[in-house]
Amino acid sequence: MATESKGGLSDYVSTKIYQYELQTALYMLEPWEKALFNTLLLSIVSLSAVTLYQYTPLVFNKLMT
């Protein structure tokens, strides 16, 4: 009988973090470089989301009139 993993969610999250680090080549950076990269990426994504949320209604209103 195969052994099942007890920490399903924690294993899933750690696997996704590992995949993220492999895809972005973060695994070879130092911890402070990882933190800097992740901070920059998070701020770019969050500022883009705020911009979309704020200006999308204005664009649609101009297109409708």
C-alpha positions as MATLAB code, in Angstrom:
seq = 'MATESKGGLSDYVSTKIYQYELQTALYMLEPWEKALFNTLLLSIVSLSAVTLYQYTPLVFNKLMT';
ca = [
       0.000    0.000    0.000;
       1.368    3.414   -0.957;
       2.053    5.930    1.767;
      -0.067    9.046    1.545;
       1.105   12.530    2.373;
      -0.359   13.939    5.586;
       0.273   17.635    4.808;
      -1.690   18.040    1.608;
      -1.956   21.816    1.506;
       1.553   22.478    2.803;
       3.028   20.022    0.303;
       1.061   21.658   -2.507;
       2.207   25.158   -1.529;
       5.839   24.125   -1.147;
       5.717   22.416   -4.549;
       4.287   25.546   -6.168;
       6.956   27.734   -4.524;
       9.623   25.338   -5.774;
       8.180   25.450   -9.311;
       8.050   29.265   -9.188;
      11.697   29.437   -8.138;
      12.711   27.034  -10.909;
      10.763   28.847  -13.629;
      12.130   32.269  -12.683;
      15.656   31.002  -11.827;
      15.327   32.366   -8.287;
      16.782   29.207   -6.776;
      20.321   30.408   -7.511;
      19.929   33.854   -5.927;
      20.740   34.835   -2.388;
      17.822   35.394    0.003;
      18.056   39.194   -0.151;
      18.041   39.065   -3.958;
      14.964   36.817   -3.912;
      13.226   39.241   -1.558;
      14.103   42.209   -3.782;
      12.896   40.455   -6.936;
       9.657   39.288   -5.298;
       9.006   42.770   -3.878;
       9.485   44.383   -7.287;
       7.304   41.780   -8.983;
       4.559   42.117   -6.373;
       4.563   45.905   -6.614;
       4.376   45.833  -10.418;
       1.485   43.354  -10.362;
      -0.405   45.213   -7.613;
       0.060   48.621   -9.267;
      -1.158   47.154  -12.555;
      -4.225   45.709  -10.845;
      -5.025   49.032   -9.162;
      -4.593   50.866  -12.464;
      -6.919   48.443  -14.244;
      -9.493   48.736  -11.479;
      -9.334   52.520  -11.457;
      -9.197   53.351  -15.167;
     -11.201   50.591  -16.843;
     -14.593   52.231  -16.085;
     -13.326   55.531  -17.513;
     -12.244   53.865  -20.742;
     -15.554   52.032  -21.115;
     -17.512   55.238  -20.463;
     -15.545   57.053  -23.176;
     -16.096   54.185  -25.599;
     -19.857   54.138  -24.948;
     -20.372   57.854  -25.581;
];
